[in-house]
Amino acid sequence: MFDVNLIRKQFPIFSINSTSGNPLIYLDNAATTQKPMVVLERLNRFYGQQNANIHRGIYQLAYEATTEYELARKKVANFINAKDADEVVFCGGTTEALNMIAQGWAREKLDTEDEVLVTAMEHHANYVPWQTVCKQTGANFRVVPVKQDGSLDLDQLKNMLNTKTKLLAITHISNTLGTINPLQEIVELAHKYQAMVVVDAAQSIAFDQVDVQQLDCDFLAFSGHKAFGPMGIGVLYGKTEHLSTLHPFQQGGSMILQVTERQTTFKPPPHGLEAGTPPVAEAIALGTALDFITGAGLGQIKEHSQSTLLYARDQLSSLQGIQIIGPATGTSNILSFLLDDVHPHDIATILGEAGVAVRAGHHCTQPLMHALGIHSTVRISFSIYNNSDEVDHLVEALGTVKKIMS
Amino acid sequence: MKDALKQLYNKLILDRQKNPVGFEKRENAQTVLDAYNPVCGDQFKLYLDFAGGRITNATYHGYGCALSKASTSLLVEGLAGKSVSDCEEFIEYYFRTLDNDDEQAPEIYKALALAKKFPGRKKCTTLSWEAVSNFIGTTHLRENGE
């Protein structure tokens, strides 16, 4: 039987009070999730008992650190159902992973005849690197529009895909609106034109099943910190045949086979793409975070986050002056709204004083804001530890916003 | 902190953001400045005209929160009619008030000074003021304005 209070007890941050003296009501999970004690303990245990650099030292401690790091890679591979652990490259996060593909793959493959498609709902991290690489190579950068309800315009996508399309970069779930894109259908469409599909799974990794084999995507990226893991660790997944053509974006220690004055040869992926000392403790703790998700049940996390969101949507709708932005396709854990003509930052400040942490602004999706004809929104996003009492508190605090700002 | 919230969003600020003085788009103004905060997306255009070493007209238009809108309104209202050096003094005084909680300062300045107690909000009260301050610091304006 799922008990949200038992889950909350596993997160030390909920045992402290916010600056306002109220218990923390954390509704900013799309920005980063809180960390369960097991993850914090795992970091502590690595640094306290297992700390050594990996793939180098010929001594027991270094061997253990390496083994744990590679075990974490296997855990990630299992979690996303990769065919092989070697398809999992550790990096700093989603942004770094996407830049690795843009500069390590696209920059060498694209030419002036080619087209790259992104969607208007992308986070800047899955937009700007493609815009940049298109400028560098002369390829045509094209943006698939979003409908006013926040869903992707699939008809337009179908029209825009053609034999010149070399790559489609698309988010699984919109970080601003919570729109869930029908990825499987989209990947199939793109593959008809031999276009590579790069998936930003930052928002979906701790919400819904991400099965790379089922999706058949070519590359996929996510961050550990949005999945109860530490900041500074992320994952680039790529099909073996694609990773092997990915030029190492960063070069240096650990990733080489041989260096001579004339030339350098690199290790095969994934190690050939992990230059320098990686965030070892963070990678291992990410493995623990994924174990936490599996233990809690990804389905349970999804169901609980969805039901909390639906409750929030109902309660918010009862407030006069609320405008829910979207409503997006499917129900995720993310919802954006506006209240009367009050600026989202003013709302967030007043909510913050009531101990409610929300995000306000453009959410690093300025093209989406532009497409929807708005400047910013208030965004709430739920995870497994949120509950309906917190939603009630949010709604009450929004009442205060109305009182103060009217 | 609850009191600080009430003081921050007080009647003076809210009235001014609802009925802002100088909120007028003037695309043919002599100088058009951008005041933009990439963190929140607040963006104003500041329209300035000069004659005889003075700012003869100052207005603004754009999108922003209550604090940035009210503070920008105060700015353009204060700039109109001032010489370049008076503008510098006016802006300096405002910045000092925000930092030092000057008891003698006008009530609305004191209210805006509270913004620094709230995470990430101080910039809202200085955004447009910094844009004008940077602009006034240019030689170009000194040559033409003084």
HADDOCK unambig.tbl for C-alpha pairs under 7 A between the chains (distance, minus, plus):
assign (segid A and resid 343 and name CA) (segid B and resid 65 and name CA) 4.96 0.50 0.50
assign (segid A and resid 343 and name CA) (segid B and resid 66 and name CA) 6.92 0.50 0.50
assign (segid A and resid 345 and name CA) (segid B and resid 65 and name CA) 6.43 0.50 0.50
assign (segid A and resid 346 and name CA) (segid B and resid 65 and name CA) 6.30 0.50 0.50
assign (segid A and resid 346 and name CA) (segid B and resid 66 and name CA) 6.81 0.50 0.50
assign (segid A and resid 361 and name CA) (segid B and resid 40 and name CA) 4.84 0.50 0.50
assign (segid A and resid 361 and name CA) (segid B and resid 41 and name CA) 6.73 0.50 0.50
assign (segid A and resid 362 and name CA) (segid B and resid 40 and name CA) 6.48 0.50 0.50
assign (segid A and resid 362 and name CA) (segid B and resid 41 and name CA) 6.63 0.50 0.50
assign (segid A and resid 375 and name CA) (segid B and resid 41 and name CA) 6.66 0.50 0.50
assign (segid A and resid 404 and name CA) (segid B and resid 9 and name CA) 6.97 0.50 0.50
